[in-house]
């Protein structure tokens, strides 16, 4: 967490500053492209986003660790401990766990409904025992806690120009769209963890079951039935993106570039999957570096325009940010552009590599690769 971000957000307590820095480090390490999109937000709002995603990442890592020495009972115990820490932190505002401390502070500053965090933890616990979903309805019920609530948590931080209740369904849909994209991209990796997130009835329509998926994964051979199922799942996912899209214009104008950039980059994964012939059981599809750089540059241009229209000043919990002159805004944007290019290059070098145990999370906070 840069000192400038913490200062702009009005975060002065040393322990809180350390907690927010920890969350930022988690996101920079495991969600590089979404981390890049977050850089398009007004500086004072970034710490809150890192806190929300840092907590989600931490819980994900508990569930999806590939450490064979950690049993299901051990993971459940760790989640139970985290749940207790969350309950205490939300009630008292204190925690020895950095991600909980930052989350509790963010929830207080932005008056985020605590039910969203509890629903998320319930979804994480279900991942320890549920290995497949018979219908899309079953999957969407799970995704309320694992994905939709992430979008709902973000709304108070992003801000809206429409009544929040009107924007909420679109924010929830965007969280779901991002996670469905992850599910399609990561079919093979999820199968290795014993989970199939593709709905059973969708697979059955194409004559596909877990055994056929396992055969394809193990042999490296493709099957037209699997391809047909994946194409249908892609079409389903694109439909959810269409549900989410109207919500972007309901956001605070200075927050739109961040979300529209993430929207385009995540959607680009679907294009990459199709381009690779739906070979997701055998390799990870990635958005090309040049495409990421182009999208990031467009987002930066929108940031400049939105901030100049707003006069450069933004309200935040710590008070108003002094207005920027056009020259200062241009200088800051040039700096951000250089950082964006460097981050995109670094992300491309690592794209396609197997995720580490800590990077194997299943929530909508996952990286765009």
Secondary structure, 3 states (H helix, E strand, C coil): CCHHHHHHCCCCCHHHHHHHHHHHHHHHHHCHHHHHHHCCCCHHHHHHHHHHHHHHHHHHHHHHCCCCCCCHHHHHHHHHHHHHHHHHHHHHCCCCCHHHHHHHHHHHHHCCCHHHHHHHHHHHHHCCCCCECCCHHHHHHHHHHHHHHHHHHHHHHHCECCCHHHHHHHHHHHHHHHHHHHHHHCHHHHHHCCCECCCHHHHHHCCCCHHHHHHHHHHCCCCHHHHHHHHHHHHHHHHHHHHHHCCHHHECHHHHHHHHHHHHHHHHHHHHHHHCCCCCCCCCCCCCHHHHHHHHHHHHHHHHHHHHHCCCCCCCCCCCCCCCCHHHHHHHHHHHHHHHHHHHHHHHHHCCCCCCHHHCCCCCCCCCC
